[in-house]
Amino acid sequence: MKVAEALREASTQLAATSDTARLDAEVLMAHALGVLRSEMLLRCMMDPVPAAFGGFVERRAEHEPVAYITGEQEFYGLNLAVAPGALIPRGDSETLIEASRKAFADRDPPESILDLGTGSGALLLAAMSVFPEATGLATDRSPAVESIVRRNIARHCEGRTVSFELADWHQLDWADALGSFDLVLCNPPYVKADAALDPDVSEYEPAEALFAGPEGLDDYRVLIPQMHRLLNLEGVAVFEIGASQAESVAQIAQTAGFAVEIRQDLANRPRCVILR
Ligand code: GLN
């Protein structure tokens, strides 16, 4: 069978479980061929189907996310390694990078950046690409992410001062040795405990990166009051939020003594809060 025909068949098969069946099939085919999708579309349509493709399609038909099958995901123009154990970076989270860029537009760029609950390292590495002179620290409580984030640091920040530390903000004294920063980024778990998620997410992505108590607010309640010690005097913290959480998180932050701004994502849903 030729690539073109296999793509048509796979698109039909995947349409039962995916809203992006054709795209999924193309990305998996390009991965099986070992070429970029654009190159495949231009040059490979009449090639024989590589042996690995069928297995990739079967996995996708079982709801496994494309990014876990290919082992990579683009975020803010960076190609990142991803694997089960680390949340797959979402385009929505790029809102936090744009918000950070704007927050420092009229002043000196941040010299130090902290990413709490870094997962694949997406937020930190994207911020490091915007602020190339900064030093960076990524933290996560999950040992499963360590090899993934270290790979991404090596890939994108060679020769720069970027490190990773295991740290769990639910533990006492967890932040004692971290220091203080000009910019803190955080995409904490914020999904309500009883939320019904897509099986792509609920069956494959790490629950500890998603769920945060009955209202999805548990991690904000723990973290935001601690931002005083993690931020330098003029520092800025940017937290991702769920679309319905702007008011609740703003209230937590105001109670903790911060000035608060909300930013929308490309779909115009509230997506991050900026604390000063
Ligand atoms: N945006 C993610 C989702 O809806 C949730 C990420 C998170 O909890 N930080 O799947």
Residues whose N, C-alpha, C, O or C-beta is under 5 A from the ligand:
A	BS01	LIG	N187 P188 P189 Y190 V191 A209 L210
